[in-house]
Every structure is written in C-alpha cells, then in structure tokens.
C-alpha cells in the first residue's frame, strides 16, 4: 500500500511542476510523468483497464499532440522585440 502513496506523491509533484514550469517543453515532460504515474496508481489499485486507457490515451496521444504543437509553433523561438517588430509590420 505504501507504493500507492509513493506514486501519488510523484503524481502530485509532477503535476505541480507541469503547471508551474516556464518552459512549455518541460511542462509537457512533467505532464507525461504525471499521467504515467497516475496510470501506475490505477493499475496498483486493481483497475488495469483504466490504467491502460490512462497510459495509452493521456500519456501517449495527448503528450504527442502537445509536442507536435510545440514543434509546429516553435514556441519560445522569438524574443519580445521580434514579436513587436512583426506586429508593427
């Protein structure tokens, strides 16, 4: 039972860092960690189907969607001055 509490603590810590991270890529990595550890908690509590969906859909598809979005938008590549120049043109 102590393992469940350890993974719940990991889930909470990763969720905090996912929300408070200034870099969006690090936020996505912590979101992946959150979803994977939550899937492990579901599996340890006797719900393997829910754990499978948690890992496959949330940890897999949603994180891949965020990574692809970051790659296409290239977030963080422009400085504030560059954005102001582009808006004024």
N, C-alpha and C positions, 0 to 999 in steps of 0.2 A: 504493500500500500504506500510505502514511502516513495517508491518510484513514481507514482502518480503525482504526488506533491512536488517532486523534483521537476518533472516535466511541466507541471502547471506553473511553477516558478520561472522556468525557462521561457514558457509561452508569454507570461506577463512581462518579463524583461525584454524579450524580443519585440513585443508589441509596443512597449514604451519607446524603444529605440527606432522602430519603424515610423512612429508618428513624429518623434522629435528630431529626426535626422534632417540636416540641412541639405545633404546631397541625396538626390532622388534615387540614384542607383543603390546607395547604401540602404535607403528606405525599402526598396524592393527586395534586397537581400534579407533584411530583417523580417519583412513580410513573409518571405519564403520560410524562414526559420520558425516564425510563429505558426504558420499553417502546418508545417511538418510535425512540430512538437504537439500541436493540438490533435493531429491525426494519430500520433502515438498514444496520447491520453485516451482517445476514443477506443483504440484497439485494446489497451490495458484494462479498460472498464467493461470489456465484453461486447463491444459493438463493432465488429470487423467490417461490416458493410458501410457503416457511416465513416469509419476510418479510411476505407478505400476511396469513397467519394470525396472526402476532405482532401486527401493527398492528390488524387487524380485531377479533380476539378480546380480546387482553390490553389493548391501548391503548384500544380502543373500549368493549367491553362491560364489562370489569372495572372500569375507571375510572368509567364511568357508574353502575354498581352502587354503588360506594363513594360517589359524590357524592349519589345518591338516598338512600342510607342516612344520610349525614350530614344531609341536609335533613330527613328524617323524624324523626331522633332529636334534632336541634338540639343537637349536641354542643358543649359549651363555653358554653352559654347560662346555666347555673346556677352559682352560687358554692357553695363548700363549706358555708357557713352555710345556704343554701337547701336543699341536699340533706339536711343533718342535720335541719332542721325538717320536711321532707317525710317523712323516715323515721320520726321520732318521732310523727307524727300518726296 
